[in-house]
Amino acid sequence: MMIVMQAQATEEEIQQVLEAIRSRGFQPHISRGEERVVIGVVGEARRAEPDAFLRLPGVARVVPLSRPYKLASREFHPENRIVHVGGVPIGGDEVIFIAGPCSVESREQMLETAFAVKEAGAHILRGGAFKPRTSPYSFQGLGEYGLELLAEAREATGLPVVTEVMAPEQVDLVARYADMLQIGARNMQNYALLRAAGASGKPVLLKRGMSATLDELLLAAEYILSTGNEQVVLCERGIRTFETATRNTTDINAIPALKARTSLPVLLDPSHGTGHWAYVAPVARAAVAAGADGLIVEVHPRPEEALSDGGQSLKPERFARLVQEARAIAHALGRSVLHEVPYVAAD
């Protein structure tokens, strides 16, 4: 449930409500809006007694939450949340681009790609150091050396870095190098990993599982939010259906549907959603039109030589064209594509 404080409630009254929540075995999560404070009560709903909180000084009303996820719900946090990654704001009126190769393959490849996507208009650099693959015989990534190359590319270009973490024991290592941790589709319901990523304090990019419903995606986000880390960005990357013409089926519906359910930023990954470079730009354009906060796109200078996912990777010049197309679509809808932002290191 959600406790809405009176507009004139004092800090002492707010603290009294927080203590009352904790004393009853619940976990409070506070959201300070422009007009009033809202406190989420997280715990076993059947044990909650709304009247006990309603009688406390400064409380305006107690509202039951209809969704199984509480902290991720727009009911609890109605205003759009802005997640900052190395100075890049995700979730505002401006569309952002995350771009880079599927895998970090070499120093030359990583630096060449980083400079190319920056020049084309990307705001955040992506690249996989640890690569979960369907086949155990496929390229699995360069590990910590790959993280070092990502950090070097950040130093050279000023682009913040996002990369995937695959297990709870990897979180501390990856967090030392990356500005944002990615939870891949295969790990969306790896609850130990979700908690560990949340506890790191780093922004988290959470991808939708291959067969996950939107409610399941938001409940996965709830695990991260419940650690006290509110820096969560959701990503639609296509789901598994009976259709075989594309790698996955991109769920454009998910963008407005998620926007209605949650205030968390929503991105779309047209590379994994389609699996074919020729379809990436059309689907990306549709995502901007549908209201996505940004796109995450695989870009490689020589896709034919890529060690993973070359077939769905754009060449830098095609990515540059996509950014310009997205700019035009955003402008037509009263939005814009974010301009270059100076890198800001995390505290």
LOVEXLO-416109 format. One line per 5 residues: number of its first residue (from 1); their letters; for each residue z, x negated, y negated of C-alpha. Coordinates in nm, 2 decimals, always signed. Each point is the difference from the previous one (the first is absolute). Example, Ala and Ser with C-alpha at 12.3 -4.5 7.8 and 13.67 -1.06 7.14 Angstrom:
1) as) +0.78/-1.23/+0.45 ~ -0.07/-0.14/-0.34
//
This chain:
1) mmivm) +0.00/+0.00/+0.00 ~ -0.03/-0.10/-0.37 ~ +0.27/+0.02/-0.26 ~ -0.14/+0.06/-0.35 ~ +0.24/-0.12/-0.27
6) qaqat) +0.04/+0.18/-0.34 ~ -0.20/-0.16/-0.28 ~ +0.32/-0.09/-0.18 ~ +0.18/-0.13/+0.31 ~ +0.20/-0.32/-0.07
11) eeeiq) -0.02/-0.32/+0.20 ~ +0.36/+0.06/+0.12 ~ -0.11/+0.34/+0.14 ~ -0.30/-0.15/+0.17 ~ +0.22/-0.26/+0.17
16) qvlea) +0.24/+0.27/+0.11 ~ -0.29/+0.18/+0.17 ~ -0.11/-0.33/+0.17 ~ +0.35/-0.06/+0.13 ~ +0.03/+0.36/+0.13
21) irsrg) -0.33/-0.05/+0.19 ~ +0.11/-0.32/+0.16 ~ +0.34/+0.13/+0.09 ~ -0.16/+0.28/+0.21 ~ -0.20/-0.26/+0.20
26) fqphi) -0.34/+0.04/-0.19 ~ -0.21/-0.25/-0.18 ~ -0.08/+0.07/-0.37 ~ -0.33/-0.10/-0.16 ~ -0.02/+0.04/-0.37
31) srgee) -0.30/+0.06/-0.21 ~ +0.03/-0.02/-0.38 ~ -0.26/+0.20/-0.18 ~ -0.07/+0.03/-0.36 ~ +0.19/+0.33/-0.03
36) rvvig) +0.26/+0.00/+0.28 ~ +0.13/-0.18/+0.30 ~ -0.08/+0.12/+0.36 ~ +0.20/-0.12/+0.30 ~ -0.14/+0.03/+0.35
41) vvgea) +0.25/+0.05/+0.28 ~ -0.12/-0.16/+0.32 ~ +0.16/+0.06/+0.34 ~ +0.04/+0.27/+0.26 ~ -0.10/+0.31/-0.18
46) rraep) +0.21/+0.23/+0.21 ~ +0.32/-0.17/-0.12 ~ -0.09/+0.05/-0.37 ~ +0.20/+0.26/-0.20 ~ -0.18/+0.07/-0.32
51) daflr) +0.29/+0.19/-0.16 ~ +0.22/-0.31/+0.03 ~ -0.23/-0.19/-0.24 ~ -0.08/+0.30/-0.22 ~ +0.36/+0.02/-0.11
56) lpgva) +0.00/-0.36/-0.13 ~ -0.01/-0.06/-0.38 ~ -0.34/-0.07/-0.14 ~ -0.20/+0.16/+0.29 ~ -0.26/+0.25/-0.11
61) rvvpl) -0.12/+0.11/+0.34 ~ -0.05/-0.10/+0.36 ~ -0.34/+0.04/+0.15 ~ -0.09/-0.01/+0.37 ~ -0.30/-0.22/+0.07
66) srpyk) -0.27/+0.16/+0.22 ~ -0.16/-0.32/+0.13 ~ +0.13/-0.20/+0.29 ~ -0.03/-0.31/-0.22 ~ +0.22/+0.00/-0.30
71) lasre) -0.04/-0.31/-0.21 ~ -0.38/+0.00/+0.03 ~ -0.02/+0.36/-0.10 ~ -0.14/+0.10/-0.34 ~ +0.28/+0.26/-0.01
76) fhpen) +0.25/-0.28/-0.03 ~ -0.21/-0.22/-0.22 ~ -0.25/+0.22/-0.19 ~ -0.13/-0.27/-0.23 ~ -0.27/-0.24/+0.13
81) rivhv) +0.15/-0.33/+0.10 ~ -0.14/-0.33/-0.12 ~ +0.02/-0.30/+0.24 ~ -0.04/-0.34/-0.16 ~ -0.15/-0.28/+0.20
86) ggvpi) +0.00/-0.33/-0.18 ~ -0.05/+0.19/-0.33 ~ -0.26/+0.24/+0.14 ~ +0.11/+0.36/-0.04 ~ -0.10/+0.23/+0.29
91) ggdev) +0.03/+0.38/-0.05 ~ -0.08/+0.05/-0.36 ~ -0.32/+0.14/-0.16 ~ -0.19/-0.32/+0.07 ~ -0.18/-0.07/+0.33
96) ifiag) +0.08/-0.34/+0.16 ~ -0.20/-0.21/+0.25 ~ +0.14/-0.21/+0.28 ~ -0.26/-0.22/+0.16 ~ -0.05/-0.30/+0.22
101) pcsve) -0.09/-0.10/+0.36 ~ +0.14/+0.17/+0.31 ~ +0.13/-0.34/+0.12 ~ +0.08/-0.33/-0.17 ~ -0.23/-0.23/+0.18
106) sreqm) +0.00/-0.33/-0.21 ~ +0.09/-0.14/-0.34 ~ -0.36/+0.00/-0.11 ~ -0.06/+0.36/+0.11 ~ +0.32/+0.13/-0.16
111) letaf) -0.04/-0.17/-0.34 ~ -0.37/+0.09/-0.02 ~ +0.08/+0.37/+0.07 ~ +0.30/+0.01/-0.23 ~ -0.20/-0.13/-0.30
116) avkea) -0.29/+0.24/+0.09 ~ +0.21/+0.31/+0.02 ~ +0.19/-0.09/-0.32 ~ -0.32/-0.04/-0.19 ~ -0.12/+0.34/+0.14
121) gahil) +0.31/+0.18/-0.13 ~ +0.26/-0.01/+0.29 ~ +0.36/+0.01/-0.10 ~ +0.17/-0.10/+0.33 ~ -0.11/-0.24/+0.27
126) rggaf) +0.02/+0.10/+0.36 ~ -0.04/-0.21/+0.32 ~ +0.15/+0.00/+0.34 ~ +0.20/-0.30/+0.12 ~ +0.14/+0.18/+0.31
131) kprts) -0.27/+0.22/+0.15 ~ +0.08/+0.28/+0.25 ~ -0.31/+0.04/+0.20 ~ -0.10/+0.24/+0.28 ~ -0.09/-0.29/+0.23
136) pysfq) +0.24/-0.28/+0.06 ~ -0.30/-0.24/+0.01 ~ -0.11/+0.08/-0.35 ~ +0.09/-0.22/-0.30 ~ +0.36/+0.06/-0.08
141) glgey) +0.03/-0.17/-0.34 ~ +0.12/-0.33/-0.13 ~ +0.37/+0.09/-0.03 ~ +0.21/-0.18/-0.25 ~ -0.29/-0.23/-0.10
146) glell) -0.19/+0.32/-0.09 ~ +0.29/+0.10/-0.22 ~ -0.01/-0.33/-0.17 ~ -0.37/+0.04/-0.08 ~ +0.07/+0.35/-0.14
151) aeare) +0.27/-0.15/-0.23 ~ -0.24/-0.27/-0.11 ~ -0.27/+0.26/-0.08 ~ +0.26/+0.19/-0.21 ~ +0.08/-0.32/-0.19
156) atglp) -0.37/-0.07/-0.06 ~ -0.10/+0.36/-0.11 ~ +0.32/+0.17/-0.12 ~ -0.06/+0.29/+0.25 ~ +0.31/+0.13/+0.18
161) vvtev) -0.02/-0.01/+0.38 ~ +0.05/+0.27/+0.26 ~ +0.00/-0.09/+0.37 ~ +0.10/+0.17/+0.33 ~ +0.34/-0.06/+0.17
166) mapeq) +0.01/+0.10/+0.37 ~ +0.36/-0.04/+0.11 ~ +0.35/+0.02/-0.15 ~ +0.05/-0.37/+0.06 ~ -0.30/-0.09/-0.21
171) vdlva) +0.11/+0.19/-0.31 ~ +0.20/-0.29/-0.16 ~ -0.28/-0.24/+0.06 ~ -0.28/+0.22/-0.14 ~ +0.22/+0.11/-0.29
176) ryadm) +0.03/-0.36/-0.11 ~ -0.38/-0.02/-0.06 ~ -0.12/+0.36/-0.07 ~ +0.05/+0.22/-0.30 ~ -0.04/+0.31/+0.22
181) lqiga) +0.05/+0.06/+0.37 ~ -0.25/+0.21/+0.19 ~ +0.10/+0.21/+0.30 ~ -0.31/+0.06/+0.21 ~ -0.11/+0.31/+0.17
186) rnmqn) +0.12/-0.12/+0.34 ~ +0.35/-0.05/-0.14 ~ +0.04/+0.31/-0.21 ~ +0.27/+0.13/+0.23 ~ +0.16/-0.34/+0.08
191) yallr) +0.33/+0.11/-0.15 ~ +0.18/-0.33/+0.02 ~ -0.29/-0.16/-0.19 ~ +0.00/+0.28/-0.26 ~ +0.38/-0.06/-0.06
196) aagas) -0.04/-0.38/-0.02 ~ -0.30/+0.03/-0.24 ~ +0.20/+0.23/-0.22 ~ +0.31/-0.22/+0.00 ~ -0.22/-0.29/-0.12
201) gkpvl) -0.02/+0.16/-0.34 ~ -0.37/-0.07/-0.01 ~ -0.26/+0.27/-0.08 ~ -0.14/+0.14/+0.33 ~ -0.35/+0.13/+0.07
206) lkrgm) +0.03/+0.25/+0.29 ~ -0.31/+0.09/+0.18 ~ -0.05/+0.33/+0.19 ~ +0.01/-0.03/+0.38 ~ -0.32/+0.07/+0.19
211) satld) +0.12/+0.34/+0.13 ~ +0.28/+0.07/-0.25 ~ +0.04/+0.32/-0.20 ~ +0.08/-0.02/-0.37 ~ +0.36/+0.12/+0.07
216) ellla) +0.04/-0.29/+0.25 ~ -0.14/-0.24/-0.26 ~ +0.25/+0.12/-0.26 ~ +0.29/-0.01/+0.25 ~ -0.10/-0.37/+0.06
221) aeyil) +0.02/-0.05/-0.37 ~ +0.34/+0.16/+0.00 ~ +0.13/-0.28/+0.22 ~ -0.10/-0.25/-0.27 ~ +0.13/+0.21/-0.28
226) stgne) +0.34/+0.05/+0.18 ~ +0.07/-0.37/-0.04 ~ +0.01/+0.04/-0.37 ~ -0.35/-0.15/-0.05 ~ -0.21/+0.25/-0.20
231) qvvlc) -0.31/-0.22/-0.03 ~ -0.21/+0.17/+0.27 ~ -0.38/+0.06/-0.02 ~ -0.18/+0.21/+0.26 ~ -0.34/-0.07/+0.14
236) ergir) -0.25/+0.23/+0.17 ~ -0.22/-0.22/+0.23 ~ -0.17/+0.25/+0.22 ~ +0.13/+0.18/+0.31 ~ -0.12/+0.01/+0.36
241) tfeta) -0.21/+0.31/+0.08 ~ -0.27/+0.10/+0.25 ~ -0.27/-0.14/-0.24 ~ -0.15/-0.34/+0.10 ~ -0.26/-0.04/-0.28
246) trntt) +0.26/-0.19/-0.21 ~ +0.29/-0.22/+0.10 ~ +0.25/+0.26/-0.11 ~ -0.02/+0.34/-0.18 ~ +0.10/-0.04/-0.37
251) dinai) +0.23/+0.28/-0.10 ~ -0.09/+0.06/-0.36 ~ +0.21/+0.31/+0.02 ~ +0.30/-0.22/+0.04 ~ -0.02/-0.12/-0.36
256) palka) +0.07/+0.33/-0.18 ~ +0.22/+0.12/+0.28 ~ +0.22/-0.30/-0.03 ~ +0.00/+0.02/-0.37 ~ +0.14/+0.36/+0.03
261) rtslp) +0.27/-0.11/+0.24 ~ +0.12/-0.33/-0.15 ~ +0.02/-0.19/-0.32 ~ -0.07/-0.33/+0.18 ~ -0.34/-0.17/-0.09
266) vlldp) -0.29/+0.06/+0.24 ~ -0.28/-0.25/+0.08 ~ -0.30/+0.03/+0.22 ~ -0.14/-0.26/+0.23 ~ -0.38/+0.08/+0.04
271) shgtg) -0.06/-0.32/+0.20 ~ +0.21/+0.11/+0.30 ~ -0.08/+0.36/-0.06 ~ -0.37/-0.05/+0.06 ~ -0.03/-0.33/+0.19
276) hwayv) -0.35/-0.06/-0.16 ~ -0.06/-0.18/-0.33 ~ -0.28/+0.25/-0.10 ~ +0.24/+0.29/+0.00 ~ +0.28/-0.17/-0.18
281) apvar) -0.12/+0.06/-0.36 ~ -0.08/+0.37/+0.05 ~ +0.34/+0.08/+0.15 ~ +0.17/-0.22/-0.26 ~ -0.17/+0.20/-0.28
286) aavaa) +0.12/+0.32/+0.16 ~ +0.35/-0.13/+0.01 ~ +0.00/-0.07/-0.37 ~ -0.13/+0.35/-0.07 ~ +0.27/+0.15/+0.23
291) gadgl) +0.28/-0.17/-0.21 ~ +0.08/-0.31/+0.19 ~ +0.22/-0.25/-0.19 ~ -0.21/-0.29/+0.14 ~ -0.21/-0.15/+0.27
296) ivevh) +0.05/-0.28/+0.25 ~ -0.33/-0.15/+0.10 ~ -0.10/-0.28/+0.23 ~ -0.22/-0.26/-0.17 ~ -0.14/-0.32/+0.16
301) prpee) -0.26/-0.24/-0.15 ~ -0.18/-0.03/+0.33 ~ +0.08/+0.30/+0.21 ~ -0.23/-0.11/+0.28 ~ +0.23/-0.30/+0.06
306) alsdg) +0.33/+0.19/-0.03 ~ +0.25/-0.05/+0.29 ~ +0.10/+0.37/-0.03 ~ -0.14/+0.32/-0.14 ~ -0.31/-0.15/-0.15
311) gqslk) -0.20/+0.32/+0.06 ~ +0.22/+0.20/-0.24 ~ +0.03/-0.27/-0.27 ~ -0.18/+0.01/-0.33 ~ -0.16/-0.30/-0.15
316) perfa) +0.15/-0.09/-0.34 ~ -0.30/+0.13/-0.19 ~ +0.02/+0.34/+0.17 ~ +0.37/+0.01/-0.07 ~ -0.07/-0.07/-0.37
321) rlvqe) -0.25/+0.29/+0.00 ~ +0.26/+0.23/+0.16 ~ +0.26/-0.08/-0.27 ~ -0.25/+0.10/-0.27 ~ -0.09/+0.32/+0.18
326) araia) +0.37/+0.08/+0.03 ~ +0.05/-0.07/-0.37 ~ -0.27/+0.26/-0.08 ~ +0.15/+0.26/+0.23 ~ +0.35/-0.05/-0.13
331) halgr) -0.12/+0.02/-0.36 ~ -0.17/+0.34/+0.07 ~ +0.34/+0.13/+0.13 ~ +0.19/-0.12/-0.30 ~ +0.14/-0.31/+0.18
336) svlhe) -0.09/-0.37/+0.00 ~ -0.01/-0.31/+0.21 ~ +0.28/-0.24/-0.08 ~ -0.10/-0.31/-0.20 ~ +0.12/-0.34/+0.09
341) vpyva) +0.38/-0.04/+0.01 ~ +0.19/-0.34/-0.03 ~ +0.19/-0.09/+0.31 ~ +0.38/+0.07/-0.01 ~ +0.21/-0.17/+0.26
346) ad) +0.27/+0.21/+0.17 ~ +0.36/-0.06/-0.09
//
